[in-house]
């Protein structure tokens, strides 16, 4: 993957995270605050807990930090996959955000 391809895919992922937050907030009382600074999106839940998603350009990865731990994802040509378990980024984000929010949340990949 070239640097440009990585940036396109990583930007699409961050935009999808932001769009999912907007959709979730409109459809529920989750009240997720999402802030974007450069290549990082911070999701803050009403209980004060956070999930942070950021680009790691030199490694061509996206990292996620949640209460459940820290995770590294690499694009496999179709999806972002955890470098250790192979699990898919948006499934993991949905699971970890749901745990921290105390309600079911669904984040979706870009179309």
C-alpha positions in Angstrom: 0.0 0.0 0.0 1.4 3.4 -0.9 1.3 6.3 1.5 -1.5 8.0 -0.6 -3.6 4.8 -0.5 -3.1 4.5 3.2 -4.2 8.2 3.8 -7.3 7.7 1.6 -8.3 4.6 3.5 -7.5 6.0 6.9 -9.3 9.3 6.2 -12.4 7.3 5.1 -12.3 5.3 8.3 -12.1 8.5 10.5 -14.9 10.1 8.5 -17.0 7.0 9.0 -16.4 7.0 12.8 -17.6 10.7 12.9 -20.6 10.0 10.7 -21.6 7.0 12.8 -21.4 9.2 15.9 -23.7 11.7 14.3 -26.2 9.0 13.3 -26.1 7.4 16.7 -26.7 10.7 18.5 -29.6 11.5 16.2 -31.2 8.1 16.7 -30.6 7.6 20.5 -29.8 9.3 23.8 -26.2 8.0 23.7 -24.8 11.6 23.6 -21.4 10.8 22.3 -19.1 13.8 22.0 -16.7 13.3 19.1 -13.8 15.6 18.5 -11.4 15.5 15.6 -7.9 16.9 15.7 -5.8 16.1 12.7 -5.6 12.3 12.3 -7.3 11.6 15.6 -10.9 11.3 16.7 -11.8 11.2 20.4 -15.2 9.8 21.4 -16.2 10.9 24.9 -19.2 9.2 26.6 -21.5 10.8 29.3 -19.7 8.8 32.0 -16.4 10.5 31.0 -14.8 7.4 29.4 -13.2 7.7 26.0 -12.3 5.8 22.9 -9.5 7.3 20.8 -8.9 6.4 17.2 -5.8 7.7 15.5 -3.7 7.3 12.4 -0.2 5.9 12.6 1.1 7.0 9.2 4.6 5.6 9.4 3.2 2.1 10.1 0.2 2.4 7.8 -2.0 1.5 10.7 -4.9 2.9 12.7 -4.8 2.6 16.4 -7.7 2.4 18.9 -7.5 3.0 22.6 -10.5 2.0 24.7 -11.1 0.8 28.3 -10.7 -2.8 26.9 -7.1 -1.9 25.8 -5.1 -0.7 22.8 -5.5 -2.2 19.4 -3.7 -1.8 16.1 -5.4 -2.2 12.7 -4.0 -2.6 9.2 -6.0 -2.4 6.0 -6.2 -5.7 4.2 -7.5 -4.4 0.9 -11.1 -4.5 2.0 -11.3 -4.0 5.7 -9.3 -2.7 8.7 -8.2 -5.8 10.7 -6.6 -6.1 14.1 -3.0 -7.1 13.6 -3.2 -9.7 16.4 -6.7 -11.2 16.2 -7.8 -10.4 12.7 -11.1 -8.9 14.0 -12.7 -6.1 12.0 -12.3 -2.5 13.2 -15.9 -1.4 13.1 -17.1 -4.5 14.9 -14.6 -3.9 17.6 -15.4 -0.2 17.9 -19.1 -1.1 18.2 -18.4 -3.6 20.9 -16.0 -1.4 23.0 -18.1 1.8 22.6 -21.2 -0.2 23.6 -19.5 -1.4 26.7 -18.4 2.1 27.7 -21.8 3.7 26.8 -23.8 1.1 28.6 -26.0 0.6 25.5 -25.8 -1.0 22.1 -24.1 1.2 19.6 -23.4 0.3 15.9 -20.5 1.9 14.0 -20.4 1.2 10.3 -17.6 1.1 7.7 -17.7 3.6 4.8 -19.9 2.5 1.9 
